[in-house]
Amino acid sequence: MKLSDFDFDLPEHLIATRPARPRTHARLLLAEGDRISDRHVFDLVEIFRPGDRLVLNNTKVLPARLFGTRQRGDAVARIEVTLLEPVSQGWRALAKPLRKVQAGEVIRFSDRLSATVASKSETDLTLAFDLTGEDFDAALAEAGVMPLPPYIAAKRAADDQDKTDYQTVFARHAGAVAAPTASLHFDEPLLRALAAKGVDFTEVTLHVGAGTFLPVKVEDVTTHRMHAEWGRVTAAAAAEINATRRAGGRVIPVGTTALRLIESAADEAGVLHPFEAETDIFIYPGYRFRVTDALMTNFHLPKSTLMMLVAALMGKSRIDRIYQHAIQKGYRFFSYGDSSLLIPEP
């Protein structure tokens, strides 16, 4: 299985830099086996069945990009920082330019927020902030901006609108530095309409990390080493999903992050268990899905692990046809783009 097998040509103008408004007016490519139809997200009320269970990732994206200064005597350097993950000493982070900061130095981001460089490696550093808990959250919300994906950040800077656009309406647990983007299409009226239809919901938490944007660098994709992300499936969430499976309902994760988490928490018999740990599960063609019956997901980057995941779910030739259709019909791609509902068999 070669990396080039998952490549395709994407016209630049199909990369979305802003989401559809309202959220539910994004287009939805519905793939049921070999049958493809063009719908909208608001049509999910007609498409889903009573007894279906949607699995939602309730992680909350941090405004993890910070702009600060480092001062040595009269010399002042501007430093851009992107938080990656909490560690015992504070936060692991990327810094640009990394060469201009040393361990022990202070980076000031605002009147309220600064951090000491606790340690530094060749690739990143660890920051010990001067605030913790709710004080830190408040200062970060004030000083930070949303860490937009590279393909958007290359086209425009993040702004205040992104603090709403790049956050799901059910975000509860802070810790992600990238959004579970399929979930961005939901709003409260749609959730209420689905509930009235008899669709059930289960929330899980997977803190999406910056590793989600790392390119695959090996030609033999089976040798790729997946990044790890922290996730939690509570006992109640596992029980809800298991009950749906016993009743014959469909388990449909919203987004690849929710899918990867529940597949990590399931045993070979398809029974979900409580889970609280890091997962580095890598799903590519040949994988046998344990609990996932369908997937709602956006359109992914060429040669990415997420292309491999959807190919595993739908089959390689089928996903190639789906993406050809999406490009021909002008669907918008990536984090702020349109969505798809992938059902392996009708």
C-alpha positions, -999 to +999 in steps of 0.1 A: +000+000+000+017+031-013+014+067-001+008+077-038-023+056-038-040+082-016-030+112-037-054+133-058-054+167-075-074+193-057-081+227-072-069+255-049-102+273-050-120+244-033-101+249-001-126+267+023-113+296+044-147+304+060-175+280+070-210+280+055-235+302+072-257+290+088-236+260+098-263+236+087-264+250+051-231+233+043-234+208+015-235+171+024-224+143+001-244+112+010-227+080+000-247+048+006-226+020-007-222+029-044-250+054-045-241+091-042-265+120-037-260+157-031-277+170+000-272+196+028-264+191+064-300+202+074-312+171+055-297+148+082-331+150+100-345+130+070-315+108+065-309+095+100-333+069+115-349+067+150-325+046+171-294+058+154-267+070+178-244+099+169-211+099+188-199+135+194-165+147+204-170+173+230-134+186+232-129+223+233-103+241+212-079+263+230-070+297+215-035+281+214-016+306+192+001+333+211+022+363+201+047+376+226+080+392+232+113+381+247+136+409+261+174+407+267+185+441+280+174+465+253+170+438+226+134+427+221+124+397+199+089+389+187+080+352+194+050+333+181+040+303+202+016+275+195+006+254+225+007+216+218-002+198+250-001+201+288+029+184+305+041+182+340+062+214+338+035+234+320+028+233+282+048+218+254+048+243+226+062+253+192+080+286+189+090+308+159+118+316+158+128+289+183+165+300+181+157+333+198+146+319+231+166+300+258+157+281+289+150+304+318+139+333+297+105+349+300+081+355+271+054+381+278+021+377+259-001+403+275-003+424+306-019+394+323+000+365+308+036+355+306+056+323+307+091+311+316+109+287+292+113+257+315+132+237+289+140+236+252+148+209+226+158+211+190+121+211+179+100+227+207+100+240+242+082+238+275+065+268+290+057+274+326+029+300+327+025+325+356-012+317+359-031+285+364-067+272+365-094+297+356-071+326+357-050+310+330-080+301+309-093+337+311-059+352+302-054+327+273-089+335+259-080+372+259-045+369+244-047+338+222-061+332+188-075+301+173-048+278+158-062+276+123-049+247+101-019+255+080-038+255+047-061+283+061-035+302+080-015+305+048-044+324+032-055+346+061-049+354+097-072+341+124-097+367+138-124+369+165-149+352+142-128+321+143-133+318+181-169+310+173-166+293+139-138+270+150-156+257+180-185+232+182-217+241+199-212+212+224-175+219+232-171+213+270-136+200+279-107+223+269-076+207+256-077+205+218-055+225+195-075+216+164-112+212+160-132+180+154-143+197+122-172+175+111-190+186+143-188+223+133-218+217+110-242+212+139-262+239+157-287+237+185-319+237+163-305+207+143-296+188+175-331+194+188-347+183+155-326+151+154-335+143+191-372+148+182-367+123+153-355+097+178-318+100+172-297+095+203-264+112+212-233+101+231-205+124+240-169+113+242-137+134+245-106+132+223-083+162+225-072+167+189-035+176+187-013+194+162-001+160+150-034+157+130-017+180+104+016+161+102+023+147+068+029+110+061+066+107+050+069+070+043+060+055+009+049+022+025+020+036+046+018+005+068+051+016+084+038+051+093+039+058+130+007+076+142+008+105+167-009+099+200-039+119+214-056+117+248-092+105+249-119+094+273-150+072+270-169+072+302-187+041+315-220+057+308-210+065+272-198+029+266-231+016+280-251+038+257-232+027+226-234-010+236-272-007+242-277+008+207-257-020+191-278-046+210-310-029+199-299-030+162-293+008+159-265+023+140-235+038+157-223+068+137-194+089+149-193+125+139-158+130+127-127+108+125-116+118+160-148+103+176-144+072+153-107+066+163-116+069+199-145+045+200-126+020+179-097+022+204-121+016+233-138-015+217-127-051+220-126-076+192-162-086+198-173-050+193-181-043+229-171-008+241-153-004+274-145+027+295-113+043+282-091+070+295-056+070+279-037+081+248-046+064+215-023+062+184-047+039+165-039+040+127-068+029+105-060+021+069-075-003+043-078-038+057-089-026+091-120-044+105-143-019+121-156-030+155-184-005+164-186+020+135-216+016+111-212+049+093-192+082+095-199+118+091-167+136+080-154+165+060-132+161+029-096+154+037-061+162+025-044+141-002-020+115+011-032+120+047-040+093+073-076+105+072-078+096+035-066+062+045-092+059+072-122+067+049-107+044+023-107+016+050-144+023+057-158+026+022-132+008+001-104+024-020-121+024-054-154+037-039-137+065-020-119+075-052-153+079-069-167+098-040-138+123-041-140+126-079-177+135-075-170+160-048-144+178-069-165+178-100-195+192-081-175+219-064-177+207-028-156+228-004-127+209+013-110+206+046-118+221+081-142+248+071-155+229+041-186+208+033-193+174+048-201+138+038-220+110+053-203+077+045-224+045+049-205+014+037-236-005+026-272+008+022 
